[in-house]
Amino acid sequence: MENHEQDLAAVSHIQKLAAEEHKLFESKTRTDADTKRLKHLQVQLDQCWDLLRQRRAARETGHDPKDAQLRPQNVVENYKG
């Protein structure tokens, strides 16, 4: 799969996760399972965005975007903004 296609696939996956996240946020009767799923989705979204940023940064600096790696939750959840 070409690099651009991989980025498009990542963005598509992010959109699907975000749609599910929004649906759960808007739910008036959120269960404990929904809350747990919401937290899981948020971690996955952070990981996907991080991976996409890594790929774009690699490309911009002349490196291979394929070298980007999905980072663990404890890394992406502890970034300082």
DAQUIDA-V260556 format. One line per field, one symbol per residue. phi: phi as a letter, one per 20 degrees, with the letter a starting at -180 (. if undefined). Layout:
phi = ???
This chain:
phi = .fgfffffffffffffffffgffffefeceeffffffffffffffgffffffffffffffdneeffffcfefgfefedfde
